[in-house]
Amino acid sequence: MKLISWNVNGFRACLQKGFADFFAAEDADIFCLQETKMQPDQADFAPEGYHIYFHSAVKKGYSGTAVFTKKEPLSVSCGLDGAHTDEGRVITCEYEDFYFVCCYVPNAQQELKRIDYREEFEDAMRAYLSKLDKTKPVVYCGDLNVAHEPIDLKNDKANEGKAGYSVQERTKLELLLGAGFSDTFRKLYPDKVEYSWWSYRSRAREKNAGWRIDYFIVSDRLMDKVADSEILTDVMGSDHCPVRLTLNTD
């Protein structure tokens, strides 16, 4: 089973940059998006053979998530048990063997102006994932807006304490991983240096001065089914690149 997650930083814009060709070539079982920045009726993209679910922010042109799935889920929900729905950040699809959770975690913003909400969201997400995990394993993915360790960003010293690499944000991810979940990429590749996001400033992507902030995180007991977890650094179209998870389903 192939799963793709991508922060497209504006789905309508990404559609003009070859998204449809990449989508078709990957032929993923589940393909999810973050930061769609649109309402469901604003993009002309309805691939044959997929069930499509959008969760858009109340504020137009902001945030938003989407899931394209070949297999129709048993259930689909938005938000976290009815909370945190206004910004379109979470879609959960329930399948027979696992829950799939697509998420766009709030950015703490400059000078950590939104860190209180960020921490509230993280606590709610950890409780939500732990609750789901009691029923069946979880695949949690998306733009989590945090680099976990120094290996996960190019300039760790210069970014210490800043949004995406603050003690608060890194601690919340550590708490999630300590609650029965695994960072699939880092589990498989403990020493590999690859990034999934590059600032549009200062030719950061050209210099590979990036951050790894896009993840596939799974319930610990699902790790033995993870065949690969990859960062598709050559795929253009956004300031993020897609990440791919391959699961053995036999």
NUFITI-673055 format. One record per residue (C-alpha): x, y, z; residue in one letter; residue number from 1. Coordinates in steps of 0.001 Angstrom, whole numbers. Example, Ala and Ser with C-alpha at 12.3 -4.5 7.8 and 13.67 -1.06 7.14 Angstrom:
<pts>
{{12300 -4500 7800} "A" 1} {{13670 -1060 7140} "S" 2} 
</pts>
This chain:
<pts>
{{0 0 0} "M" 1} {{1359 3394 -1024} "K" 2} {{535 6570 891} "L" 3} {{1596 10102 -57} "I" 4} {{1448 13302 1997} "S" 5} {{2245 16754 608} "W" 6} {{1954 20315 1822} "N" 7} {{1129 21916 -1518} "V" 8} {{1138 25526 -219} "N" 9} {{-1932 26378 -2277} "G" 10} {{-3552 23548 -4208} "F" 11} {{-4703 25724 -7103} "R" 12} {{-1154 27010 -7573} "A" 13} {{326 23517 -7333} "C" 14} {{-2093 22283 -9998} "L" 15} {{-395 24714 -12377} "Q" 16} {{3011 23196 -11597} "K" 17} {{2569 19581 -12662} "G" 18} {{627 18201 -9691} "F" 19} {{-1742 16095 -11822} "A" 20} {{1158 14355 -13584} "D" 21} {{2827 13491 -10288} "F" 22} {{-465 12297 -8814} "F" 23} {{-1103 9998 -11773} "A" 24} {{2447 8665 -11825} "A" 25} {{2409 7787 -8132} "E" 26} {{-960 6024 -8335} "D" 27} {{-1111 6087 -4523} "A" 28} {{-3752 4264 -2528} "D" 29} {{-4113 7331 -305} "I" 30} {{-2869 10801 -1248} "F" 31} {{-3352 13634 1234} "C" 32} {{-2665 17359 1122} "L" 33} {{-2027 20138 3596} "Q" 34} {{-2301 23900 3175} "E" 35} {{-4791 23636 308} "T" 36} {{-5808 27304 814} "K" 37} {{-9172 26790 -895} "M" 38} {{-12785 25728 -615} "Q" 39} {{-13809 22375 -2163} "P" 40} {{-15415 23953 -5240} "D" 41} {{-12381 26055 -6139} "Q" 42} {{-10162 23401 -7737} "A" 43} {{-10891 21443 -10903} "D" 44} {{-9336 18137 -9924} "F" 45} {{-11409 14970 -9567} "A" 46} {{-9259 11931 -10415} "P" 47} {{-11178 8869 -11480} "E" 48} {{-11214 6016 -8991} "G" 49} {{-10790 8159 -5878} "Y" 50} {{-13070 9207 -3059} "H" 51} {{-12303 12828 -2205} "I" 52} {{-12622 14640 1115} "Y" 53} {{-11805 18284 1821} "F" 54} {{-11636 20075 5158} "H" 55} {{-11358 23788 4480} "S" 56} {{-10782 26642 6874} "A" 57} {{-13565 29079 7663} "V" 58} {{-11127 31820 6663} "K" 59} {{-10891 31820 2864} "K" 60} {{-7495 31100 1330} "G" 61} {{-6027 29743 4578} "Y" 62} {{-4820 26359 5805} "S" 63} {{-6987 23397 4742} "G" 64} {{-6489 19668 4156} "T" 65} {{-7677 17066 1654} "A" 66} {{-7613 13293 1214} "V" 67} {{-7888 11290 -2026} "F" 68} {{-8411 7584 -1349} "T" 69} {{-9044 4652 -3655} "K" 70} {{-10818 2646 -996} "K" 71} {{-13881 4230 535} "E" 72} {{-13309 4673 4295} "P" 73} {{-15636 3149 6855} "L" 74} {{-15985 6651 8273} "S" 75} {{-14557 10140 7784} "V" 76} {{-14358 12915 10378} "S" 77} {{-12866 16396 10578} "C" 78} {{-11175 18047 13530} "G" 79} {{-10397 16416 16854} "L" 80} {{-13569 14906 18274} "D" 81} {{-15504 17944 17118} "G" 82} {{-12931 20478 18304} "A" 83} {{-10292 22409 16340} "H" 84} {{-12404 22487 13187} "T" 85} {{-12319 26170 12151} "D" 86} {{-8941 26036 10398} "E" 87} {{-9458 22833 8395} "G" 88} {{-6417 21098 9843} "R" 89} {{-7397 17452 10420} "V" 90} {{-9129 14715 8415} "I" 91} {{-9437 11190 9800} "T" 92} {{-10345 8226 7594} "C" 93} {{-11162 4923 9251} "E" 94} {{-10320 1713 7406} "Y" 95} {{-10709 -1908 8439} "E" 96} {{-7152 -2263 9718} "D" 97} {{-6093 1268 10705} "F" 98} {{-6974 4925 11095} "Y" 99} {{-5427 7431 8688} "F" 100} {{-5020 10944 10070} "V" 101} {{-3951 13811 7792} "C" 102} {{-2883 16921 9685} "C" 103} {{-1543 20423 9153} "Y" 104} {{-240 21437 12579} "V" 105} {{-503 25166 13382} "P" 106} {{2640 27237 12934} "N" 107} {{3874 28853 16150} "A" 108} {{4678 31995 14115} "Q" 109} {{7395 34584 14588} "Q" 110} {{8453 35180 18184} "E" 111} {{6273 32154 19037} "L" 112} {{3186 34368 19054} "K" 113} {{907 31349 18644} "R" 114} {{2757 28880 20825} "I" 115} {{-36 28637 23401} "D" 116} {{-2534 27513 20786} "Y" 117} {{69 25292 19194} "R" 118} {{649 23479 22493} "E" 119} {{-3088 23179 23105} "E" 120} {{-3518 21652 19655} "F" 121} {{-629 19236 20192} "E" 122} {{-2042 18035 23501} "D" 123} {{-5462 17506 21918} "A" 124} {{-3903 15641 18998} "M" 125} {{-1863 13352 21239} "R" 126} {{-4967 12492 23278} "A" 127} {{-6954 11922 20088} "Y" 128} {{-4347 9640 18496} "L" 129} {{-3946 7685 21722} "S" 130} {{-7710 7204 21856} "K" 131} {{-7817 5935 18269} "L" 132} {{-4842 3678 18920} "D" 133} {{-6798 1811 21570} "K" 134} {{-9165 618 18829} "T" 135} {{-6796 3 15910} "K" 136} {{-3355 1190 14715} "P" 137} {{-2906 4740 13468} "V" 138} {{-1080 6289 10516} "V" 139} {{-583 9986 11317} "Y" 140} {{934 12195 8649} "C" 141} {{1325 15682 7316} "G" 142} {{3136 18937 7888} "D" 143} {{3803 18797 11626} "L" 144} {{5708 22095 11559} "N" 145} {{8556 20911 13779} "V" 146} {{12072 19622 13247} "A" 147} {{12599 17033 15947} "H" 148} {{16393 16849 16314} "E" 149} {{19497 18723 15074} "P" 150} {{19818 16265 12187} "I" 151} {{16408 17422 10949} "D" 152} {{17401 20942 9894} "L" 153} {{20395 22517 8242} "K" 154} {{21080 25339 10699} "N" 155} {{20024 24024 14082} "D" 156} {{22080 26427 16189} "K" 157} {{20804 29513 14381} "A" 158} {{17186 28347 14698} "N" 159} {{17244 27283 18346} "E" 160} {{14110 28595 20049} "G" 161} {{12460 29763 16843} "K" 162} {{9136 28559 15432} "A" 163} {{9498 24971 14297} "G" 164} {{12505 24301 16513} "Y" 165} {{11489 25583 19916} "S" 166} {{11826 23497 23066} "V" 167} {{8044 23549 23442} "Q" 168} {{7361 22136 19985} "E" 169} {{10086 19532 20097} "R" 170} {{8921 18411 23536} "T" 171} {{5366 17895 22275} "K" 172} {{6626 15675 19458} "L" 173} {{8781 13783 21932} "E" 174} {{5719 13202 24117} "L" 175} {{3792 11828 21134} "L" 176} {{6602 9461 20180} "L" 177} {{6775 8341 23804} "G" 178} {{3063 7523 23799} "A" 179} {{3380 4500 21525} "G" 180} {{4180 6042 18135} "F" 181} {{7165 5920 15762} "S" 182} {{8667 8406 13320} "D" 183} {{8943 6023 10364} "T" 184} {{11672 7845 8443} "F" 185} {{13967 8222 11427} "R" 186} {{13333 4645 12595} "K" 187} {{14422 3302 9223} "L" 188} {{17161 5847 8587} "Y" 189} {{18619 7037 11909} "P" 190} {{21539 8898 10304} "D" 191} {{20083 10040 6987} "K" 192} {{20023 13776 6315} "V" 193} {{17117 14784 4088} "E" 194} {{14719 17699 4272} "Y" 195} {{11106 18243 3213} "S" 196} {{10774 22041 3390} "W" 197} {{12922 24938 2195} "W" 198} {{12227 28634 2641} "S" 199} {{11572 30557 -552} "Y" 200} {{14194 33029 659} "R" 201} {{17920 33090 -140} "S" 202} {{17770 30196 -2639} "R" 203} {{17388 27792 300} "A" 204} {{16306 24827 -1805} "R" 205} {{19168 25311 -4238} "E" 206} {{21556 25270 -1252} "K" 207} {{19580 22466 445} "N" 208} {{19253 24595 3581} "A" 209} {{16069 22852 4643} "G" 210} {{14052 21342 7445} "W" 211} {{12414 17923 7865} "R" 212} {{8969 18875 9117} "I" 213} {{6736 16508 7095} "D" 214} {{6221 13101 8639} "Y" 215} {{4614 9704 8562} "F" 216} {{4183 8613 12177} "I" 217} {{2605 5249 12966} "V" 218} {{1567 3233 15980} "S" 219} {{4593 1308 17235} "D" 220} {{2905 -2009 16473} "R" 221} {{2554 -996 12823} "L" 222} {{6295 -478 12291} "M" 223} {{6854 -4092 11262} "D" 224} {{4557 -3441 8281} "K" 225} {{6475 -358 7123} "V" 226} {{8402 -1307 3976} "A" 227} {{9778 2196 3373} "D" 228} {{9421 5843 4369} "S" 229} {{10774 8325 1840} "E" 230} {{11212 12043 1267} "I" 231} {{10729 12855 -2411} "L" 232} {{13164 15751 -2573} "T" 233} {{13210 15972 -6376} "D" 234} {{9492 16737 -6676} "V" 235} {{8816 20418 -7251} "M" 236} {{5622 22484 -7092} "G" 237} {{5677 23750 -3517} "S" 238} {{8122 24917 -862} "D" 239} {{7597 21427 604} "H" 240} {{8203 18146 -1173} "C" 241} {{5990 15064 -784} "P" 242} {{6715 12232 1630} "V" 243} {{5819 8618 888} "R" 244} {{5037 5631 3106} "L" 245} {{4903 2084 1767} "T" 246} {{3105 -486 3906} "L" 247} {{3120 -4260 3546} "N" 248} {{-512 -5261 3733} "T" 249} {{-180 -9015 3174} "D" 250} 
</pts>
